[in-house]
């Protein structure tokens, strides 16, 4: 007999707690195979296609495109035909939150309901076979949530739940949205399974509310000053990449006592060296790769800046490998892809990695692994046509090197005034891991390598 199995949003790793549905890849009634991608979601770090560990017919989807769901919330249900023994192969595409074992064999009871089978759309129209009809040969398709023997059925009485039981809300985002807008969730009837209150229910209630009936008492609302400051204007949700950037930068400012030093450097010889490398044939070497090579050499001399601070243990942790992040501005916002083991790569290898990660950032295909684990960041803000900046450290790293634009300027070279290619370099560092002497030594070494690339030969 067929079973209806619920597939929940899995833990996508890297501490992510929610994801936004960007695009459904399947419709209700579609037949899906084991490990077939069924939905594309956007986390705070990347776009991810989520594969379903079950094979069968999609009977319901939970959440419209644009909806944010917490990890563990239902994504869809799949009607799986045949005995449980037929499913022993299970999923081979592992994400944190579900593995490769067989789908659990759970017996479900039919629950009378007047809700549509799909949470994302209406019932099939006349002339279109329902998912249950497609599996008629395999047995009766049942629906509804699991009911433990001897326990009450969640959502069996929405009125009771609203009056004296827990509010039927899974998503912390829904609770926060209601709390920030002074909305009493106990006065709402959810449109989700078993009366579950969805984000769409809260948004609809906020739009429809015209009186105090859906509002909590004024004493629990925001202070008048905060309320008046929030009126008018255009509201832009802090979510996805923008929200992740806001959270990380705010934490950096709260925790890290940062300081910045800077120096102007004559980059004329560095530009000539790059031109000579590229004229010699082979893959073209990027300027960013040469700057990265200089960074890794400087970190070998000043390892204090390739570290992190363990607040709980009150320890500075010096890291053995350099995983070099670089700031990249995309249409979706600022991202910092990471080149793994940058200290072990030459200029050609660094150029290749920068090109690969930049293209992935442009197309939105960076994985969470591409965006985490950095130990030091290189920020080339010169591409925006600016000379200097005091960037915020990419928490939990200890330092960031900023590079301004390289432009012709008057410069004293070998005792005479000349026009040279000059760049401003800045270093923002965590003052807990080192003092100004170390930071200044690092920055001076970087500037010396920019001015005389042959200095790097001493580090090869």
C-alpha positions as CSV (number, residue, x, y, z in Angstrom):
1,X,0.0,0.0,0.0
2,X,1.2,3.5,-0.7
3,X,2.6,5.7,2.0
4,X,2.7,9.5,2.2
5,X,6.1,10.6,3.5
6,X,6.9,14.1,4.6
7,X,10.2,15.7,3.5
8,X,11.4,18.5,5.7
9,X,13.8,21.3,4.9
10,X,17.2,19.7,5.8
11,X,20.0,21.3,7.7
12,X,22.1,22.7,4.9
13,X,25.1,23.1,7.2
14,X,27.3,26.0,8.3
15,X,24.9,27.0,11.1
16,X,22.1,28.0,8.7
17,X,18.7,28.0,10.4
18,X,16.4,29.0,7.6
19,X,16.1,29.3,3.8
20,X,13.9,31.1,1.3
21,X,12.1,29.3,-1.4
22,X,13.3,30.7,-4.7
23,X,11.8,28.3,-7.2
24,X,9.9,25.1,-7.1
25,X,11.3,22.5,-9.5
26,X,8.3,20.1,-9.2
27,X,4.5,20.5,-9.2
28,X,1.9,18.6,-7.2
29,X,1.2,15.4,-9.1
30,X,4.7,15.1,-10.6
31,X,6.6,11.9,-10.2
32,X,10.0,12.3,-8.6
33,X,12.9,10.0,-8.3
34,X,15.1,9.5,-5.3
35,X,17.6,12.4,-5.0
36,X,15.9,14.4,-7.7
37,X,16.2,18.2,-6.9
38,X,12.7,19.5,-6.0
39,X,13.2,23.0,-4.9
40,X,15.8,25.8,-5.2
41,X,16.3,27.7,-2.0
42,X,18.5,30.7,-1.0
43,X,20.3,30.6,2.3
44,X,22.2,33.5,3.8
45,X,25.2,32.1,2.0
46,X,24.3,30.6,-1.3
47,X,21.7,29.2,-3.7
48,X,21.1,25.5,-3.2
49,X,19.1,22.9,-5.0
50,X,17.6,20.5,-2.5
51,X,17.1,16.9,-3.5
52,X,14.3,14.7,-2.1
53,X,15.3,11.4,-0.5
54,X,12.1,9.7,-1.6
55,X,10.7,8.6,-4.9
56,X,7.0,8.8,-5.7
57,X,4.3,11.3,-6.5
58,X,4.3,14.8,-5.0
59,X,1.1,15.2,-3.1
60,X,1.7,18.6,-1.5
61,X,4.1,21.5,-1.4
62,X,4.5,23.8,1.6
63,X,5.3,27.4,1.0
64,X,5.1,29.7,-2.0
65,X,8.1,31.1,-3.8
66,X,9.6,33.9,-1.7
67,X,8.6,32.2,1.6
68,X,11.2,31.7,4.3
69,X,11.1,28.4,6.1
70,X,13.1,27.3,9.1
71,X,15.2,24.1,9.1
72,X,12.9,21.2,9.9
73,X,9.7,22.7,8.5
74,X,7.8,20.6,5.9
75,X,8.8,21.1,2.3
76,X,6.6,18.6,0.5
77,X,4.9,15.2,0.9
78,X,5.5,12.3,-1.5
79,X,3.2,9.3,-2.0
80,X,5.5,6.3,-2.2
81,X,4.0,3.1,-3.7
82,X,4.9,-0.5,-2.9
83,X,6.0,-2.2,0.3
84,X,8.7,-0.7,2.5
85,X,11.2,-3.3,1.2
86,X,11.1,-1.7,-2.2
87,X,12.6,1.5,-0.6
88,X,15.6,0.0,1.1
89,X,18.0,1.7,-1.3
90,X,17.1,5.1,0.3
91,X,18.8,8.3,-0.6
92,X,22.3,8.5,-1.8
93,X,22.5,12.3,-1.8
94,X,23.3,13.2,1.7
95,X,22.6,16.6,3.3
96,X,22.8,17.3,7.0
97,X,19.3,16.4,8.3
98,X,18.7,13.2,6.3
99,X,20.9,10.4,5.2
100,X,21.1,7.4,3.1
101,X,18.9,5.0,5.0
102,X,15.6,3.7,3.8
103,X,12.5,5.9,4.1
104,X,10.8,5.3,7.4
105,X,7.8,3.0,7.1
106,X,5.0,4.8,8.8
107,X,1.3,3.9,8.7
108,X,-1.0,6.9,8.3
109,X,-4.7,7.3,8.8
110,X,-7.0,9.2,6.5
111,X,-8.1,12.4,8.1
112,X,-11.2,14.1,6.7
113,X,-10.3,17.6,5.6
114,X,-11.6,20.3,3.3
115,X,-8.1,21.7,2.6
116,X,-6.5,21.3,-0.8
117,X,-3.9,18.6,-1.1
118,X,-1.3,21.2,-2.0
119,X,-0.4,24.1,0.3
120,X,1.0,25.9,-2.7
121,X,-2.0,25.8,-5.1
122,X,-5.5,24.7,-5.7
123,X,-6.8,21.2,-6.2
124,X,-6.4,19.6,-9.6
125,X,-9.2,20.9,-11.9
126,X,-11.7,18.7,-13.6
127,X,-10.1,16.4,-16.2
128,X,-6.7,16.4,-14.4
129,X,-6.0,13.2,-12.5
130,X,-5.1,13.7,-8.8
131,X,-2.0,12.3,-7.3
132,X,-4.1,9.7,-5.5
133,X,-5.6,8.5,-8.7
134,X,-2.1,8.1,-10.3
135,X,-1.2,5.6,-7.5
136,X,-4.5,3.8,-7.4
137,X,-2.9,0.6,-8.6
138,X,-0.5,0.8,-5.6
139,X,-3.1,1.3,-3.0
140,X,-4.9,4.1,-1.2
141,X,-2.9,7.3,-0.7
142,X,-3.5,8.8,2.7
143,X,-2.8,12.2,3.9
144,X,-2.5,14.1,7.2
145,X,0.0,14.3,10.0
146,X,1.1,11.4,12.2
147,X,-1.3,10.6,15.1
148,X,0.2,8.8,18.0
149,X,-2.1,6.4,19.7
150,X,-3.7,7.8,22.8
151,X,-2.7,11.4,22.1
152,X,-4.7,14.3,20.9
153,X,-4.5,15.3,17.2
154,X,-2.6,18.6,16.6
155,X,-4.9,21.1,15.0
156,X,-8.0,19.0,15.6
157,X,-9.5,22.0,17.4
158,X,-7.9,25.2,16.3
159,X,-10.1,27.2,18.6
160,X,-8.9,25.2,21.6
161,X,-5.3,25.7,20.6
162,X,-5.8,29.4,20.2
163,X,-7.5,29.8,23.5
164,X,-5.5,27.7,26.0
165,X,-2.9,25.7,24.1
166,X,0.3,26.5,22.3
167,X,0.1,28.8,19.2
168,X,0.4,26.6,16.1
169,X,3.5,28.2,14.7
170,X,6.7,26.4,13.7
171,X,8.7,29.3,12.1
172,X,10.6,31.7,14.4
173,X,10.5,34.1,11.5
174,X,6.7,34.1,11.7
175,X,6.7,34.7,15.4
176,X,9.2,37.6,15.0
177,X,7.2,39.2,12.2
178,X,4.0,39.1,14.4
179,X,5.9,40.4,17.5
180,X,7.5,43.3,15.6
181,X,4.1,44.4,14.3
182,X,2.2,43.9,17.5
183,X,0.1,41.1,16.1
184,X,-1.6,38.5,18.5
185,X,-1.0,35.1,16.9
186,X,-3.8,33.6,19.1
187,X,-6.4,35.5,17.1
188,X,-5.3,34.0,13.8
189,X,-6.5,30.8,12.1
190,X,-3.6,29.3,10.1
191,X,-4.0,28.1,6.5
192,X,-1.3,25.5,6.8
193,X,-1.6,21.8,7.7
194,X,-3.5,21.3,10.9
195,X,-4.1,25.0,11.3
196,X,-0.4,25.9,11.2
197,X,0.1,29.7,11.0
198,X,2.2,30.6,8.0
199,X,4.0,33.8,7.1
200,X,1.4,34.5,4.5
201,X,-1.3,34.4,7.2
202,X,0.5,37.0,9.2
203,X,1.1,39.2,6.2
204,X,-2.5,39.0,5.2
205,X,-3.7,39.9,8.7
206,X,-1.4,42.9,8.9
207,X,-2.7,44.2,5.6
208,X,-6.3,43.5,6.5
209,X,-6.2,44.8,10.1
210,X,-8.1,48.0,10.5
211,X,-8.9,48.0,14.2
212,X,-7.6,46.9,17.5
213,X,-9.1,43.4,17.4
214,X,-5.9,41.8,16.0
215,X,-3.6,43.8,18.1
216,X,-2.1,43.1,21.5
217,X,-2.7,45.6,24.3
218,X,-0.9,48.9,23.8
219,X,1.3,48.2,26.9
220,X,3.0,45.3,25.0
221,X,3.5,47.3,21.8
222,X,6.6,49.2,20.8
223,X,7.4,52.6,22.5
224,X,5.8,55.6,20.8
225,X,9.2,56.8,19.6
226,X,10.1,53.5,17.9
227,X,6.6,53.3,16.4
228,X,6.7,56.8,14.9
229,X,10.2,56.3,13.5
230,X,9.0,53.2,11.7
231,X,6.2,54.9,9.8
232,X,6.4,55.8,6.2
233,X,9.2,55.1,3.7
234,X,10.1,52.0,1.9
235,X,10.7,48.8,3.9
236,X,13.5,46.5,2.7
237,X,13.6,43.1,4.6
238,X,17.0,42.3,6.0
239,X,17.1,38.7,4.8
240,X,19.2,36.4,2.6
241,X,22.7,37.7,1.8
242,X,21.8,41.3,2.9
243,X,20.7,40.0,6.3
244,X,23.7,37.8,6.7
245,X,26.0,40.7,5.9
246,X,24.2,42.9,8.4
247,X,24.5,40.3,11.2
248,X,28.2,39.6,10.6
249,X,29.2,43.2,10.3
250,X,27.2,44.1,13.5
251,X,28.9,41.3,15.4
252,X,32.3,42.4,14.1
253,X,31.7,45.9,15.4
254,X,30.4,44.6,18.8
255,X,33.2,42.1,19.4
256,X,36.4,43.3,17.6
257,X,38.4,46.3,18.8
258,X,39.7,47.1,15.3
259,X,42.3,49.7,14.2
260,X,43.4,50.8,10.8
261,X,46.8,51.9,9.4
262,X,47.6,52.7,5.8
263,X,50.4,53.6,3.4
264,X,50.9,54.8,-0.2
265,X,53.0,52.6,-2.4
266,X,54.5,52.9,-5.8
267,X,53.0,50.1,-7.8
268,X,54.8,50.8,-11.1
269,X,57.2,47.9,-10.8
270,X,54.4,45.5,-9.9
271,X,52.5,46.5,-12.9
272,X,55.6,46.0,-15.1
273,X,56.2,42.6,-13.6
274,X,52.7,41.5,-14.3
275,X,53.0,42.7,-17.9
276,X,56.2,40.8,-18.3
277,X,54.6,37.6,-16.9
278,X,51.7,37.8,-19.3
279,X,53.9,38.6,-22.3
280,X,55.9,35.5,-21.6
281,X,53.0,33.3,-22.7
282,X,50.7,30.9,-20.7
283,X,47.7,31.7,-18.7
284,X,47.3,35.4,-17.9
285,X,48.1,36.4,-14.3
286,X,45.6,38.7,-12.6
287,X,46.7,41.6,-10.4
288,X,44.5,40.2,-7.6
289,X,46.5,37.0,-7.7
290,X,49.8,38.9,-7.3
291,X,48.4,40.8,-4.4
292,X,47.2,37.6,-2.9
293,X,50.7,36.0,-3.3
294,X,52.1,39.1,-1.5
295,X,49.5,38.6,1.3
296,X,50.4,35.0,1.9
297,X,54.1,35.8,2.0
298,X,53.4,38.6,4.5
299,X,51.3,36.3,6.7
300,X,54.1,33.8,6.8
301,X,56.2,36.5,8.4
302,X,53.5,37.9,10.6
303,X,51.3,34.9,11.6
304,X,49.6,36.9,14.3
305,X,47.3,38.3,11.6
306,X,46.2,34.9,10.4
307,X,44.4,34.0,13.6
308,X,41.1,34.2,15.5
309,X,40.0,34.9,19.1
310,X,38.3,32.3,21.2
311,X,36.3,34.4,23.6
312,X,35.1,31.5,25.7
313,X,38.6,30.2,26.3
314,X,40.2,33.7,26.3
315,X,42.8,32.4,23.8
316,X,44.2,33.6,20.5
317,X,44.2,30.8,18.0
318,X,47.0,31.1,15.3
319,X,46.0,29.2,12.2
320,X,48.3,27.0,10.2
321,X,46.7,27.4,6.8
322,X,45.8,30.6,4.9
323,X,42.3,30.4,3.5
324,X,42.1,33.7,1.7
325,X,38.8,35.4,1.3
326,X,38.2,38.2,-1.3
327,X,35.4,40.7,-1.4
328,X,33.1,40.4,-4.4
329,X,30.2,42.7,-5.2
330,X,27.3,40.9,-7.0
331,X,23.8,41.7,-7.9
332,X,22.7,39.8,-4.9
333,X,25.0,41.7,-2.5
334,X,28.4,41.5,-1.1
335,X,29.9,38.0,-0.8
336,X,33.4,36.9,0.3
337,X,34.4,33.7,-1.6
338,X,37.3,31.8,0.0
339,X,40.4,30.4,-1.8
340,X,41.4,27.3,0.2
341,X,45.1,26.8,1.0
342,X,46.1,30.0,-0.7
343,X,49.6,29.8,0.9
344,X,50.3,26.7,-1.2
345,X,49.3,28.2,-4.6
346,X,51.4,30.2,-7.0
347,X,50.2,33.2,-9.0
348,X,48.8,31.0,-11.8
349,X,46.9,28.8,-9.4
350,X,45.5,31.8,-7.5
351,X,44.4,33.4,-10.8
352,X,42.5,30.3,-11.7
353,X,40.7,30.1,-8.3
354,X,39.8,33.8,-8.4
355,X,38.3,33.4,-11.8
356,X,36.3,30.3,-10.9
357,X,34.9,31.8,-7.7
358,X,34.2,35.2,-9.3
359,X,32.1,33.5,-12.0
360,X,30.3,31.4,-9.5
361,X,29.5,34.6,-7.5
362,X,28.2,36.3,-10.6
363,X,25.9,33.4,-11.5
364,X,24.8,32.8,-7.9
365,X,26.2,29.2,-7.8
366,X,28.6,29.6,-4.8
367,X,28.1,26.8,-2.3
368,X,28.1,27.4,1.5
369,X,31.6,25.8,1.5
370,X,32.9,28.5,-0.9
371,X,31.8,31.2,1.4
372,X,33.0,30.0,4.8
373,X,36.2,29.2,6.6
374,X,38.3,32.2,5.6
375,X,41.2,33.2,7.8
376,X,42.2,36.5,6.1
377,X,40.4,38.8,3.6
378,X,41.8,40.8,0.7
379,X,39.5,43.7,-0.3
380,X,40.1,45.3,-3.6
381,X,37.8,48.3,-3.3
382,X,39.9,50.1,-6.0
383,X,37.5,48.6,-8.6
384,X,34.9,51.2,-7.3
385,X,37.2,54.0,-8.2
386,X,38.1,54.9,-4.6
387,X,41.5,55.4,-3.1
388,X,41.0,54.3,0.6
389,X,38.7,52.8,3.1
390,X,38.5,51.5,6.6
391,X,36.7,48.2,6.1
392,X,35.0,46.2,8.8
393,X,36.8,42.9,9.6
394,X,35.1,39.8,8.3
395,X,34.3,38.1,11.7
396,X,35.9,35.9,13.1
397,X,39.0,36.8,11.2
398,X,41.7,39.1,12.7
399,X,42.6,41.4,9.7
400,X,41.8,42.6,6.3
401,X,44.0,44.2,3.7
402,X,42.4,46.9,1.5
403,X,43.7,48.0,-1.9
404,X,42.6,51.2,-3.5
405,X,42.8,52.2,-7.2
406,X,46.1,52.4,-8.9
407,X,46.4,55.8,-10.6
408,X,49.2,58.0,-12.0
409,X,50.5,60.4,-9.4
410,X,53.5,62.7,-8.9
411,X,56.1,60.7,-6.9
412,X,59.7,61.2,-5.9
413,X,61.5,58.3,-7.6
414,X,65.3,57.9,-7.3
415,X,65.6,61.5,-6.1
416,X,63.6,63.0,-8.9
417,X,59.9,64.0,-9.3
418,X,58.2,61.6,-11.7
419,X,54.7,60.3,-12.6
420,X,54.3,56.8,-11.1
421,X,51.5,54.3,-10.6
422,X,50.5,54.8,-6.9
423,X,48.2,52.8,-4.7
424,X,46.9,53.2,-1.2
425,X,47.1,50.1,1.0
426,X,45.2,49.9,4.3
427,X,45.2,47.2,7.0
428,X,42.4,46.9,9.5
429,X,43.3,44.6,12.3
430,X,42.0,43.2,15.6
431,X,44.0,44.9,18.3
432,X,43.6,41.9,20.6
433,X,45.8,39.7,18.4
434,X,48.7,42.2,17.9
435,X,49.9,45.7,18.5
436,X,50.6,48.4,16.0
437,X,54.2,47.4,15.5
438,X,53.2,44.0,14.1
439,X,50.4,45.5,12.0
440,X,52.8,48.2,10.7
441,X,55.5,45.6,9.9
442,X,53.0,43.5,7.9
443,X,51.8,46.5,5.9
444,X,55.3,47.8,5.3
445,X,56.3,44.3,4.0
446,X,53.3,44.3,1.6
447,X,54.2,47.8,0.4
448,X,57.8,46.8,-0.2
449,X,56.7,43.8,-2.3
450,X,54.4,46.1,-4.3
451,X,57.2,48.5,-4.9
452,X,59.9,45.9,-5.5
453,X,58.3,42.5,-6.5
454,X,61.8,41.0,-6.3
455,X,61.4,41.1,-2.5
456,X,59.1,38.1,-2.9
457,X,62.0,36.0,-4.0
458,X,63.3,35.9,-0.5
459,X,60.1,34.1,0.5
460,X,60.1,31.5,-2.2
